[in-house]
């Protein structure tokens, strides 16, 4: 862990849009509110990393299902961020506060930073740390600051290597090339033919004055290059960080990389979400350490119970679970019930789901408060974990008594 004098760092967590690739799981919730490891949520990981790194001035930018996240973060209380100065600030889309290209929903994470530029300028931080809210990893951001200062960087890009990571395709990310001095020489956003396996983790540390300068410069260029009738109201033209923003920083010659050596996963697709839980059960992710706690709003439930005759193997049981059936390599959220004669294998079940006697769940994701009745067969052992469309998903508060194979999707509240 790097030691350094106190520096005022403004952290901006970008909670993103509708999270469409997670399908029915994000129809009624923001993707960062998805549970992980039973009792945590995805958003808990960047927030905990920030607090553990001593960074306590945090803006959480929410563009979809803001109420779900607002309830989850509880004004920052679980992370000791409920304070008068600094602390957690929730940002939601505004109208009637500025020009057309500053109002409404952002059209990409770089566009969002452009809309926040005046607030960033007014806050006057020494550094701006920007990150996504739907990745799980452990990182001391002070180490990133040390790299940034040592290199004299305008932006420091946190990278990781996906070589050998099951079912991960670098083409789904920003592929980065780095020279022997650590300078980023190439930044290809979701390329058709990746030149390597090193990717950006969507954690960036910026010099704030340069960030604002580049955002405004790019906006002027986009405005000059587009006819007025082609400009959509509220569109700055900046899009996502990989479209224009990071390539411009690379061209300026002061973009450097900081390598994250440990576990990092993007859980934005169902097969990655399920696979990450199976990796967690293998016990080698390094995400949970006593000296680096992951903080959350813990559910107030009674202890889990395993009844006589139950079989539980290599699984995680959250508070309030009652298991009388067979559970193998699975993660059960708070209050899940698995009756005698029911089977759950290599699956993730969200809070308060009930699996009745005679039902089975295999390689599937079942959202909260669903009921799988006798005769229900969800998934099977042949479901391909490297196929983004293969994992069956049952939407919240659904009732299932039928057979759902690979790729099945049930909308919330479905009865079948």
C-alpha positions in Angstrom: 0.0 0.0 0.0 1.4 3.4 -1.0 2.0 6.0 1.6 1.5 9.7 0.6 0.4 13.0 2.0 -3.3 13.8 2.0 -4.7 14.7 -1.4 -8.2 15.8 -2.1 -9.5 13.2 -4.6 -13.0 13.4 -6.0 -14.4 10.0 -6.9 -17.1 9.7 -9.5 -18.9 6.3 -9.7 -20.8 6.0 -12.9 -23.8 3.7 -12.2 -24.7 3.5 -15.9 -27.9 3.0 -17.8 -30.4 0.2 -18.1 -27.9 -2.7 -18.2 -29.7 -4.3 -21.1 -27.3 -7.2 -21.4 -28.5 -8.5 -18.0 -31.9 -8.9 -19.5 -34.8 -9.5 -17.0 -32.5 -9.0 -14.0 -32.3 -5.2 -14.7 -35.8 -4.5 -15.9 -36.7 -3.2 -12.4 -33.4 -2.4 -10.8 -30.1 -0.6 -11.6 -27.4 -3.0 -12.5 -25.1 -1.9 -9.6 -27.9 -3.0 -7.2 -27.6 -6.6 -8.4 -26.6 -8.9 -5.5 -23.3 -10.6 -5.3 -22.2 -13.4 -3.0 -25.6 -13.5 -1.4 -25.6 -10.5 0.8 -23.6 -7.9 -1.1 -24.4 -5.7 -4.1 -22.1 -4.8 -7.0 -21.9 -1.2 -5.9 -20.5 -2.3 -2.5 -17.2 -3.1 -4.1 -16.1 0.3 -5.5 -17.6 2.1 -2.5 -15.6 -0.2 -0.1 -12.5 0.2 -2.1 -12.8 3.9 -1.9 -13.4 4.1 1.8 -10.6 1.5 2.5 -8.3 3.7 0.4 -9.1 6.8 2.4 -11.2 8.5 -0.3 -14.4 10.0 1.2 -15.6 12.5 -1.4 -17.8 10.4 -3.6 -20.3 11.3 -6.3 -22.6 8.5 -7.4 -24.1 9.2 -10.8 -27.3 7.3 -11.4 -29.1 7.4 -14.8 -31.6 4.5 -14.3 -33.7 3.2 -11.4 -32.2 5.8 -9.1 -34.6 5.0 -6.3 -33.3 1.4 -6.0 -29.7 2.7 -5.5 -30.8 5.4 -3.2 -32.4 2.9 -0.9 -29.4 0.7 -1.0 -26.7 3.3 -0.2 -28.7 4.9 2.6 -26.9 8.2 2.2 -23.6 6.4 2.5 -24.1 5.2 6.1 -22.7 1.7 5.7 -19.4 3.2 4.4 -19.4 6.1 7.0 -20.0 8.5 4.1 -23.0 10.2 5.6 -21.4 13.5 6.5 -21.8 17.3 6.1 -18.7 17.9 4.1 -17.7 15.5 1.4 -19.2 12.1 1.8 -21.6 10.5 -0.6 -23.5 12.6 -3.1 -26.2 11.1 -5.4 -26.3 12.7 -8.9 -29.4 12.2 -11.0 -30.3 13.6 -14.4 -31.5 17.2 -14.3 -33.7 19.4 -16.4 -34.0 23.2 -16.5 -30.5 23.7 -15.1 -28.4 24.4 -18.2 -28.0 24.2 -21.9 -29.5 21.4 -24.0 -26.3 19.4 -24.1 -26.2 19.4 -20.3 -29.7 18.3 -19.5 -31.5 14.9 -19.3 -30.0 11.5 -19.6 -26.3 11.2 -20.6 -25.6 9.3 -23.8 -22.4 7.6 -22.7 -20.0 7.9 -19.8 -17.8 10.5 -21.4 -20.9 12.5 -22.3 -21.8 12.3 -18.6 -18.5 13.7 -17.5 -19.0 16.6 -20.0 -22.3 17.4 -18.3 -20.6 17.4 -14.9 -17.6 19.5 -16.0 -18.8 22.7 -14.3 -19.4 20.9 -11.0 -16.0 19.3 -11.2 -14.4 22.7 -11.9 -16.3 24.2 -8.9 -15.3 21.3 -6.6 -11.6 22.0 -7.4 -10.2 18.6 -6.5 -6.5 17.7 -6.9 -7.4 14.6 -8.8 -10.6 13.0 -10.3 -11.0 9.3 -10.0 -13.7 7.9 -12.3 -15.0 4.3 -12.2 -17.8 2.0 -13.3 -20.1 0.5 -10.7 -20.6 -3.0 -12.0 -17.2 -4.7 -11.6 -15.9 -6.7 -8.6 -12.3 -6.3 -7.6 -10.0 -5.2 -4.7 -7.8 -2.2 -5.3 -6.0 0.4 -3.2 -6.5 3.5 -5.2 -3.6 5.2 -3.4 -1.3 2.9 -5.4 -2.9 4.3 -8.6 -2.2 7.8 -7.3 1.4 7.0 -6.8 1.8 5.7 -10.3 0.0 8.8 -11.6 2.4 11.1 -9.8 5.6 9.1 -10.6 4.8 9.2 -14.4 3.5 12.8 -14.5 0.4 11.5 -16.1 -2.6 13.4 -17.4 -4.6 10.2 -17.0 -3.8 6.9 -15.5 -5.7 3.9 -16.8 -6.0 0.9 -14.5 -5.5 -2.3 -16.6 -5.8 -6.0 -16.2 -4.8 -9.0 -18.3 -7.6 -11.3 -19.4 -5.4 -14.0 -20.8 -6.6 -17.4 -19.5 -9.8 -15.9 -18.0 -12.6 -18.3 -18.7 -15.2 -17.0 -21.2 -13.8 -13.5 -21.3 -13.2 -11.8 -24.7 -11.0 -8.8 -24.8 -13.2 -7.5 -27.7 -15.9 -6.8 -25.1 -13.6 -4.2 -23.5 -11.1 -1.4 -24.3 -7.9 -3.1 -25.4 -4.8 -1.3 -24.3 -1.2 -1.4 -25.5 1.5 -0.2 -23.1 5.3 0.4 -23.8 8.1 -0.5 -21.5 7.9 2.8 -19.7 4.2 2.2 -18.8 2.8 4.7 -21.3 -0.4 3.8 -23.1 0.4 3.8 -26.8 -2.9 2.4 -28.2 -6.4 2.4 -26.9 -8.9 0.4 -29.1 -12.5 0.4 -27.8 -14.3 -3.0 -28.3 -12.2 -3.8 -31.4 -13.3 -6.5 -33.8 -9.8 -8.0 -33.8 -8.0 -7.4 -30.4 -4.3 -7.1 -30.6 -3.8 -8.4 -27.1 -5.4 -9.4 -23.8 -4.7 -6.3 -21.7 -7.8 -4.3 -21.1 -9.0 -1.2 -19.3 -10.9 -2.0 -16.1 -12.9 1.3 -16.4 -11.0 2.9 -13.5 -9.4 6.2 -14.6 -7.5 8.8 -12.6 -7.5 12.3 -14.2 -5.8 15.6 -13.8 -9.1 17.6 -13.4 -8.1 20.7 -15.3 -6.9 18.6 -18.3 -10.0 16.5 -18.1 -12.3 19.5 -18.4 -10.1 21.1 -21.1 -10.2 17.9 -23.2 -14.0 17.4 -22.7 -14.7 20.9 -23.9 -12.2 20.6 -26.8 -13.9 17.4 -28.0 -17.4 19.0 -27.6 -16.4 22.0 -29.8 -14.9 19.7 -32.4 -18.1 17.6 -32.5 -20.3 20.6 -32.7 -18.3 22.0 -35.6 -18.4 18.7 -37.5 -22.1 18.2 -37.4 -25.0 20.0 -39.1 -27.4 21.6 -36.7 -30.4 19.6 -38.0 -28.4 16.4 -37.3 -27.8 17.3 -33.7 -30.1 15.6 -31.3 -31.2 17.8 -28.3 -29.1 16.9 -25.3 -26.3 15.2 -27.4 -22.8 16.4 -26.8 -21.3 13.9 -29.3 -18.8 12.5 -26.8 -20.4 9.1 -26.3 -18.5 6.6 -24.1 -15.0 7.0 -22.8 -13.5 4.8 -25.5 -15.0 6.7 -28.4 -13.1 10.0 -28.2 -12.0 10.8 -24.7 -9.4 8.2 -23.9 -8.0 8.1 -27.5 -7.5 11.9 -27.3 -5.6 11.5 -24.0 -3.4 8.8 -25.6 -2.7 11.1 -28.5 -1.5 13.8 -26.1 1.2 11.4 -24.9 0.7 11.4 -21.1 -1.6 8.5 -20.6 -0.1 5.8 -18.4 -1.2 2.4 -17.2 -1.4 1.0 -13.6 -1.6 -2.8 -13.7 -4.2 -4.5 -11.4 -2.7 -7.9 -10.7 -5.5 -9.4 -8.7 -9.0 -10.6 -9.4 -11.2 -8.4 -11.6 -14.5 -9.3 -13.3 -17.0 -7.4 -15.4 -20.4 -8.8 -14.4 -22.4 -7.1 -17.1 -23.5 -10.4 -18.8 -25.4 -13.4 -17.3 -22.7 -16.0 -18.1 -20.0 -13.8 -16.4 -22.3 -13.2 -13.5 -22.8 -16.9 -12.9 -19.2 -17.8 -13.6 -17.9 -15.2 -11.1 -20.1 -16.9 -8.4 -18.7 -20.3 -9.2 -15.2 -18.8 -9.0 -16.1 -17.3 -5.7 -17.0 -20.8 -4.4 -13.6 -22.0 -5.5 -12.2 -19.6 -2.9 -9.3 -18.0 -4.8 -10.7 -14.6 -5.8 -9.1 -12.7 -2.9 -12.0 -10.4 -2.8 -12.7 -10.7 0.9 -10.0 -9.9 3.5 -10.3 -9.0 7.1 -8.1 -6.0 6.6 -10.0 -4.8 3.6 -13.7 -5.3 4.4 -16.5 -5.1 1.9 -19.1 -3.0 3.6 -22.8 -3.2 2.8 -26.3 -2.7 4.1 -26.7 -6.1 5.7 -30.1 -7.7 5.9 -31.6 -8.2 9.4 -32.4 -11.9 9.3 -32.2 -14.9 11.5 -29.2 -17.3 11.1 -29.3 -19.8 8.2 -30.5 -23.3 9.0 -29.6 -26.7 7.5 -32.1 -29.3 8.4 -31.7 -33.1 9.0 -31.3 -34.9 5.7 -30.1 -31.9 3.7 -26.9 -32.0 1.6 -25.0 -28.8 1.1 -21.7 -28.9 -0.8 -19.3 -26.1 -1.7 -22.0 -23.4 -1.4 -22.7 -20.1 0.3 -25.9 -19.7 2.4 -27.0 -16.2 3.4 -28.9 -15.2 6.6 -32.4 -16.6 6.8 -31.9 -19.5 4.5 -33.6 -22.8 5.3 -32.2 -25.9 3.4 -33.7 -29.3 3.6 -32.9 -30.5 0.1 -29.7 -30.8 -2.0 -27.6 -27.7 -2.7 -24.3 -28.1 -4.7 -21.9 -25.3 -5.8 -24.6 -22.6 -5.4 -25.1 -19.2 -3.8 -28.3 -18.7 -1.9 -29.5 -15.1 -1.0 -31.2 -14.1 2.2 -34.3 -16.1 3.1 -34.0 -18.7 0.3 -35.8 -21.9 1.1 -34.9 -25.3 -0.5 -37.4 -27.9 0.5 -36.7 -31.6 1.0 -36.7 -33.3 -2.4 -35.6 -30.2 -4.2 -32.2 -29.8 -5.9 -30.1 -26.7 -6.7 -26.8 -27.0 -8.5 -24.3 -24.4 -9.8 -26.9 -21.6 -9.6 -27.5 -18.2 -7.9 -30.8 -17.7 -6.1 -31.8 -14.2 -5.0 -33.5 -13.3 -1.7 -36.7 -15.1 -0.6 -36.9 -17.5 -3.5 -38.5 -20.9 -2.6 -37.6 -24.2 -4.3 -40.4 -26.6 -3.6 -40.0 -30.4 -3.2 -39.7 -32.0 -6.6 -38.2 -28.9 -8.4 -34.7 -28.5 -9.6 -32.4 -25.6 -10.7 -29.2 -26.1 -12.5 -26.8 -23.5 -14.0 -29.4 -20.8 -13.7 -30.1 -17.4 -12.1 -33.4 -17.0 -10.2 -34.4 -13.5 -9.1 -35.9 -12.6 -5.7 -39.2 -13.8 -4.3 -39.8 -16.4 -7.0 -41.3 -19.8 -6.4 -40.3 -23.0 -8.2 -43.0 -25.5 -7.9 -43.0 -29.3 -8.0 -42.1 -30.4 -11.5 -40.2 -27.2 -12.4 -36.9 -27.9 -14.2 -34.9 -24.8 -14.7 -31.6 -25.3 -16.6 -29.5 -28.4 -17.0 -25.9 -29.5 -16.6 -25.2 -28.9 -20.3 -25.9 -25.2 -20.2 -22.8 -23.6 -21.7 -21.1 -21.2 -19.3 -19.1 -19.5 -22.1 -22.3 -18.5 -24.0 -23.7 -15.1 -23.1 -27.2 -16.2 -24.1 -27.3 -19.7 -22.7 -27.8 -19.2 -18.9 -31.6 -19.4 -18.1 -32.9 -16.5 -15.9 -36.1 -16.3 -13.9 -37.4 -12.8 -13.3 -38.3 -11.7 -9.8 -41.7 -12.8 -8.2 -42.2 -15.4 -10.9 -43.9 -18.8 -10.4 -42.5 -21.7 -12.4 -43.9 -25.3 -12.7 -42.7 -26.0 -16.2 -39.4 -26.9 -17.9 -37.0 -24.0 -18.8 -34.0 -24.9 -20.9 -30.9 -23.0 -22.0 -31.4 -19.4 -22.8 -34.9 -19.2 -21.2 -35.9 -15.7 -20.0 -38.9 -15.1 -17.8 -40.0 -11.5 -17.2 -40.7 -10.4 -13.6 -44.1 -11.6 -12.3 -44.4 -14.4 -14.9 -46.4 -17.6 -14.1 -45.6 -20.6 -16.3 
